[in-house]
Amino acid sequence: MKTRIFRVKGNFMMGEKLQPFTKELKAIKKEEVYEKIYSEFGSKHGIGRNRIYIKSIEEISPDEVEDPILKAILEA
């Protein structure tokens, strides 16, 4: 199966404030992206899934990647 790149936009509750986020991830299918986002925010910020609001998930081409770490992985 081919790995694709997705750009995820949404918000999460940090205390009483709603914080926007944009994240680029590699995944095989769109459903996998949800799990990665929930897992990452839960482990890094201690946020429950019910406090993460995903607005959009779109597949992007390698040329559109802005994340420097993901860009370096793709170029390797």
C-alpha positions in Angstrom: 0.0 0.0 0.0 1.1 3.5 -0.8 1.7 6.1 2.0 -0.1 9.4 1.4 0.3 12.8 3.0 -2.5 14.6 4.7 -2.9 18.1 6.1 -5.2 18.2 9.2 -6.7 21.5 10.4 -8.7 21.9 13.6 -8.8 23.2 17.2 -8.2 21.8 20.6 -9.1 23.0 24.1 -6.0 24.0 26.1 -7.4 25.0 29.5 -10.2 27.4 28.7 -8.9 28.5 25.3 -9.5 27.0 21.9 -6.2 26.7 20.1 -6.0 26.2 16.3 -3.6 23.7 14.8 -2.4 22.5 11.4 -0.6 19.3 11.2 0.9 17.3 8.3 1.0 13.5 8.6 1.9 10.4 6.5 -0.7 7.7 6.5 -2.1 5.0 4.3 -5.7 6.0 4.7 -7.7 8.9 6.1 -9.1 6.9 9.1 -5.5 6.4 10.3 -5.0 10.2 10.5 -7.7 10.5 13.2 -6.0 8.0 15.4 -2.6 9.7 14.9 -3.9 13.1 15.8 -5.8 11.9 18.9 -2.8 9.9 20.0 -0.2 12.7 19.5 -2.2 15.4 21.2 -3.1 13.1 24.0 0.5 12.1 24.7 2.1 15.6 24.2 -0.6 17.8 25.8 -2.6 15.3 27.9 -5.8 16.2 26.1 -8.7 13.8 25.8 -10.2 13.0 22.4 -13.4 14.9 23.3 -11.4 18.1 23.5 -9.9 17.8 19.9 -12.0 19.1 17.0 -10.8 18.1 13.6 -12.2 20.5 10.9 -10.7 19.1 7.8 -8.4 16.4 6.5 -7.1 16.8 2.9 -4.6 14.8 0.9 -1.7 16.9 -0.4 1.1 16.3 -2.8 4.7 16.1 -1.6 5.3 19.5 -3.3 2.8 21.1 -0.9 4.4 19.9 2.3 5.4 22.7 4.7 6.5 20.8 7.7 10.3 20.8 7.6 10.7 17.4 9.3 8.2 15.7 7.0 9.8 17.4 4.0 13.3 16.0 5.1 11.8 12.5 5.4 10.3 12.7 1.9 13.6 13.9 0.4 15.6 11.2 2.0 
